[in-house]
Amino acid sequence: MRIFVTSLARRDITEAASFLAQDSLEVGLRFFDATESSFELLSSSPKIGRVLTISGEEVRMWFVKGFPRYLIFYTEKSAEVKIVRVIHSARDYNRVLTK
């Protein structure tokens, strides 16, 4: 299944990696690798995420491998997994996703 990462999700990933790199460059770089690995898993098993309904749309939620406090929000259609956002679990994801 094809993976499509939105510009908002790419920005989320870059911001999170930059934040993590403030304490350790290695951790920041590992976060990039972990997101890619997690996206590959979602590509092969798109239904593993928990289903949420946000603003009337069905969205799935999964975590970044090795960084369980970072959540991946995605939709899945017949041939594509669309990564909508990657958000830290401390944030109000309902509010963030409905902007």
Summary of the structure (lengths in Angstrom):
residues: 99
radius of gyration: 12.9
end to end distance: 27.6
largest distance: 40.1
contacts: 289
relative contact order: 0.20
helix: 43%
strand: 36%
